[in-house]
Amino acid sequence: MAQITAAMVKELREMTDSPMMECKKALVQAEGDMDAAVDILRKNGLAAAAKKAGRDTNEGAVAAYISEDGTKGALAEIACETDFVASNPKFTGFAAEVAKVVCDNEPADVEALMACDISGETVEAALTEMIHVIGENMKVSRTTVRKPAAGGVASYIHMGGKIGVLVEFSFEKPETATAEAFKAFAHDVAMQVAATAPIAAVREDVAQDVIDHEVEIYKAQAAESGKPEAIQEKMAIGRLEKFFKGIVLNEQEFIKDSSLTIKAYAEKVSKELGDTVKVVAFDRLVCGE
């Protein structure tokens, strides 16, 4: 039997907003497994969802770079020790330069990036110099590149680099990438990803284990209603549909106009441009995660 500490109960309560005694009971039942305890609370209707527990994370910034023709883009996360340095123009400028290097060279990983050229020296040498000049340890944490075969990309940086988004779109006409209507749409979608944190662009890209997990929760919740099994099944399906509308980007309500989903917004822009514009995929990097 795992020892249930007051700190564990406090953490679970902060994650779920559930009563303290119920949190303790759930932890006892789950033998100290925090994720299992969250599921127990959800099944009992005591927690709608779990919030992320506060965790210490590295400071730093995410930078973006989009090619001039809008058909290729990259994100780069640079970590440092303090928020003071993370907002330093020299640091954020370096992060932006690294993002451009990533976009231009498409390195396979961070190790490959270190050997790429940046202003006449390697990224590794430039990073070492930054560490010496600023006086804090730094590292390139993550990078990502998107280059659709037929389409474009857009980026959005939120909170001074705390969140970076890169969205991939498909369309047929090359001129769509530079059309003002597309640029406005693409910016809105990238901003939506930053604000709502979807987990997939389309429901087909949601991992089956995630779906199975949610279905298990919804069936347990429905069973608590005491209604006939056929009704319980419909309740579970209804809740799953609501889940998809919350976490699938194309099915989300557009935050600037709730009468539209992102998919409907794309269709509206498609008619305006005489093209077929679709939101294909995205990357969302949160600094320190």
Solvent accessible surface area in square Angstrom, and as a share of the most:
residue,aa,sasa,rsa
1,M,183,0.82
2,A,41,0.32
3,Q,150,0.67
4,I,33,0.17
5,T,55,0.32
6,A,87,0.67
7,A,72,0.56
8,M,42,0.19
9,V,11,0.06
10,K,118,0.50
11,E,62,0.28
12,L,0,0.00
13,R,109,0.40
14,E,92,0.41
15,M,18,0.08
16,T,9,0.06
17,D,109,0.57
18,S,2,0.01
19,P,70,0.44
20,M,94,0.42
21,M,121,0.54
22,E,51,0.23
23,C,0,0.00
24,K,94,0.40
25,K,120,0.51
26,A,2,0.02
27,L,0,0.00
28,V,64,0.37
29,Q,128,0.57
30,A,14,0.11
31,E,111,0.50
32,G,17,0.17
33,D,72,0.37
34,M,37,0.16
35,D,106,0.55
36,A,37,0.29
37,A,0,0.00
38,V,11,0.06
39,D,27,0.14
40,I,25,0.13
41,L,1,0.01
42,R,28,0.10
43,K,55,0.23
44,N,83,0.43
45,G,58,0.56
46,L,63,0.31
47,A,4,0.03
48,A,97,0.75
49,A,63,0.49
50,A,46,0.36
51,K,104,0.44
52,K,164,0.70
53,A,15,0.12
54,G,82,0.79
55,R,194,0.71
56,D,154,0.80
57,T,76,0.44
58,N,85,0.43
59,E,51,0.23
60,G,1,0.01
61,A,4,0.03
62,V,3,0.02
63,A,11,0.09
64,A,25,0.20
65,Y,60,0.23
66,I,50,0.25
67,S,26,0.17
68,E,177,0.79
69,D,76,0.40
70,G,13,0.12
71,T,45,0.26
72,K,28,0.12
73,G,0,0.00
74,A,0,0.00
75,L,0,0.00
76,A,0,0.00
77,E,4,0.02
78,I,0,0.00
79,A,5,0.04
80,C,7,0.04
81,E,103,0.46
82,T,58,0.33
83,D,76,0.39
84,F,165,0.69
85,V,8,0.05
86,A,4,0.03
87,S,78,0.50
88,N,44,0.23
89,P,110,0.69
90,K,106,0.45
91,F,0,0.00
92,T,46,0.27
93,G,32,0.31
94,F,13,0.06
95,A,1,0.01
96,A,46,0.36
97,E,84,0.38
98,V,0,0.00
99,A,0,0.00
100,K,89,0.38
101,V,13,0.07
102,V,1,0.00
103,C,1,0.01
104,D,81,0.42
105,N,75,0.39
106,E,79,0.36
107,P,21,0.13
108,A,99,0.77
109,D,76,0.39
110,V,43,0.25
111,E,142,0.64
112,A,41,0.32
113,L,0,0.00
114,M,32,0.14
115,A,78,0.61
116,C,22,0.13
117,D,91,0.47
118,I,10,0.05
119,S,106,0.68
120,G,70,0.67
121,E,77,0.35
122,T,57,0.33
123,V,0,0.00
124,E,101,0.45
125,A,42,0.33
126,A,11,0.09
127,L,17,0.08
128,T,59,0.35
129,E,94,0.42
130,M,14,0.06
131,I,48,0.24
132,H,135,0.60
133,V,83,0.48
134,I,38,0.19
135,G,62,0.60
136,E,23,0.10
137,N,97,0.50
138,M,7,0.03
139,K,102,0.43
140,V,10,0.06
141,S,36,0.23
142,R,77,0.28
143,T,34,0.20
144,T,27,0.15
145,V,45,0.26
146,R,51,0.19
147,K,128,0.54
148,P,19,0.12
149,A,118,0.91
150,A,60,0.47
151,G,9,0.09
152,G,0,0.00
153,V,7,0.04
154,A,13,0.10
155,S,30,0.19
156,Y,45,0.17
157,I,65,0.33
158,H,66,0.29
159,M,130,0.58
160,G,66,0.63
161,G,2,0.02
162,K,53,0.23
163,I,20,0.10
164,G,0,0.00
165,V,0,0.00
166,L,0,0.00
167,V,0,0.00
168,E,26,0.12
169,F,0,0.00
170,S,33,0.21
171,F,10,0.04
172,E,135,0.60
173,K,81,0.34
174,P,112,0.70
175,E,108,0.49
176,T,3,0.02
177,A,6,0.05
178,T,72,0.42
179,A,26,0.20
180,E,128,0.57
181,A,27,0.21
182,F,4,0.02
183,K,96,0.41
184,A,59,0.45
185,F,1,0.00
186,A,3,0.02
187,H,86,0.38
188,D,14,0.07
189,V,0,0.00
190,A,0,0.00
191,M,39,0.18
192,Q,1,0.00
193,V,0,0.00
194,A,4,0.03
195,A,68,0.53
196,T,50,0.29
197,A,45,0.35
198,P,7,0.05
199,I,93,0.47
200,A,6,0.05
201,A,3,0.03
202,V,50,0.29
203,R,74,0.27
204,E,140,0.63
205,D,91,0.47
206,V,10,0.06
207,A,53,0.41
208,Q,115,0.51
209,D,103,0.53
210,V,53,0.31
211,I,25,0.13
212,D,77,0.40
213,H,71,0.32
214,E,15,0.07
215,V,37,0.21
216,E,93,0.42
217,I,1,0.00
218,Y,18,0.07
219,K,98,0.42
220,A,28,0.22
221,Q,37,0.16
222,A,0,0.00
223,A,55,0.42
224,E,128,0.58
225,S,49,0.32
226,G,67,0.65
227,K,103,0.43
228,P,94,0.59
229,E,145,0.65
230,A,68,0.53
231,I,71,0.36
232,Q,40,0.18
233,E,83,0.37
234,K,141,0.60
235,M,46,0.20
236,A,6,0.05
237,I,94,0.48
238,G,40,0.38
239,R,85,0.31
240,L,28,0.14
241,E,60,0.27
242,K,158,0.67
243,F,35,0.14
244,F,10,0.04
245,K,112,0.47
246,G,43,0.41
247,I,31,0.16
248,V,1,0.00
249,L,0,0.00
250,N,15,0.08
251,E,43,0.19
252,Q,9,0.04
253,E,109,0.49
254,F,12,0.05
255,I,85,0.43
256,K,122,0.52
257,D,56,0.29
258,S,80,0.52
259,S,97,0.63
260,L,34,0.17
261,T,51,0.30
262,I,0,0.00
263,K,117,0.49
264,A,32,0.25
265,Y,26,0.10
266,A,3,0.03
267,E,88,0.39
268,K,117,0.50
269,V,7,0.04
270,S,14,0.09
271,K,173,0.73
272,E,120,0.54
273,L,40,0.20
274,G,48,0.46
275,D,14,0.07
276,T,66,0.38
277,V,3,0.02
278,K,120,0.51
279,V,6,0.03
280,V,57,0.33
281,A,24,0.18
282,F,28,0.12
283,D,28,0.15
284,R,67,0.25
285,L,19,0.09
286,V,31,0.18
287,C,16,0.09
288,G,24,0.23
289,E,113,0.51
